[in-house]
Amino acid sequence: MTTSTHEAKPDARLKRTALFVAVLSSFLTPFMGSSVNIALPTIGRRFEMDAVLLSWVSSAYLLAAAISLVPVGKLADSHGRKRVFTCGIALDILSSVLAASAPSSSVLIVARFLQGVGGAMIFGTSIAILTSVFAPGDRGRVLGCTVASVYTGLSLGPVLGGLLVETFGWRTVFLSYLPFQAIVFYLALCRLEGEWAESRGDKFDLVGAAIYGVSLILCMLGLSGLSEVKGAGLLCLGVIATVCFVRWETAQQYPVLEMKLFRGNRAFAFSNLAAFLHYSATFAVGFLLSLYLQYIKGMNAEHAGRVLIAQPIMMALFSPVAGRLSDRVEPRLVASTGMAFTVAGLSLLLRLTFQSSQCYIVCCLLLLGFGFALFSSPNSNAIMSSVDRRFYGVAAGLLSTMRVTGQMFSMGVSVLVFALIIGAQKITPATYPHLMQSTRVLFGIFTVLCFGGIFASLSRGDVR
């Protein structure tokens, strides 16, 4: 059932508003994430956080987004995408205020968790709103605008975030975010007319959503604490909860996560697996290099940001080209080639030392960015091309879930390695050798993960 009053023939103003809201919100969320990464060393010194606790400033956001993304998507389909999107913006604003005024590390981590919930509500609905407003012939163009805005946010975050940290302090990273989110909130609430709820009347699988969230929390906590018996126990419980979730969802008429798409659809299943492995292998790179550049190389936040911008610039430049190429060549070939470039970049970072030059690091990031660009758009193309039209929304939601859980896993592995090698110590010159050892171990793990992802990508088969 469709409840939008504008779906049949939306007017030009509605289209412009929807596009502007989606593009601006798609820019702001990655901008915030990359800005916070560059501010982490300053935040760590302010609250005297050890390496493990500091990594939770990023991990809390990812965990919250991973828990929320699938249930939020289901709620948006049944209760209205605009309503969920607007509530997400409001929550994002409130959590940013809380983060900016945080008196302690624990309050900051709670604020980042709430930001993750708000981010899931935004990302889980903005693309769906665009798809509802624009006709099929225009969707590729407008979705391309949102992808470009994401990479622009990733590119500018380290630079502008580093400038803000160095000039005005880390709290301004969160404060600078507020005026733009207020604009999005106003436009969504007052100018984005209509509502979209194609699944109105569907029951919400509350039990399934609860099991899903608990399983992810247990897995994340278990992975980060795997160096102790307690962590191993939590991870085992998380795996058991995940199995229970799959069995529960399979038996539901209105599942919170559609499982049948994975059965009998090799292209869809292996494309999602490739996405998970690729994000698992690449997301923590920015976190690790931010620590390396500022602690080991002695750069300030602004300088480190200028170095880290190399990767997202390549992603922004070549993603549209790769997307068009995958319309003419089998997506699995383009995506697998991209993952091979990513493996090459990670293997070069494995050779990082105290003496590595800035030029060497930039070249590694350029290679990673090129590989990411070749992989991301074609892999998304393969996923969306492998399902019927009626499953486009579900497929997009599952792809987002693979991305976020992969990012969460990447940070979880980083937390585990830091706990095993550095322990509960602050990062000081005395622990720099341990930081370097941790970084090399992690790049080795990520290289192996991404190498395995090449085979997952090649195994998906042809989609045309």
Secondary structure, DSSP 8 states (H G I E B T S, - for coil): ----SSSSS--HHHHHHHHHHHHHHHHHHHHHHHHHHHHHHHHHHHHT--HHHHHHHHHHHHHHHHHHHHHHHHHHHHH-HHHHHHHHHHHHHHHHHHHHT-SSHHHHHHHHHHHHHHHHHHHHHHHHHHHHHS-HHHHHHHHHHHHHHHHHHHHHHHHHHHHHHHHH-THHHHHTTHHHHHHHHHIIIIIS-S---TTTT----HHHHHHHHHHHHHHHHHHHTTTSHHHHHHHHHHHHHHHHHHHHHHT-SS-SS--GGGTT-HHHHHHHHHHHHHHHHHTHHHHHHHHIIIIIS---HHHHHHHHTHHHHHHHHHHHHHHHHTTTS-HHHHHHHHHHHHHHHHHHHTT--TT--HHHHHHHHHHHHHHHHHHHHHHHHHHHHTS-GGGHHHHHHHHHHHHHHHHHHHHHHHHHHHHHHT-S----GGGHHHHHHHHHHHHHHHHHHHHHHHHHHHTT----
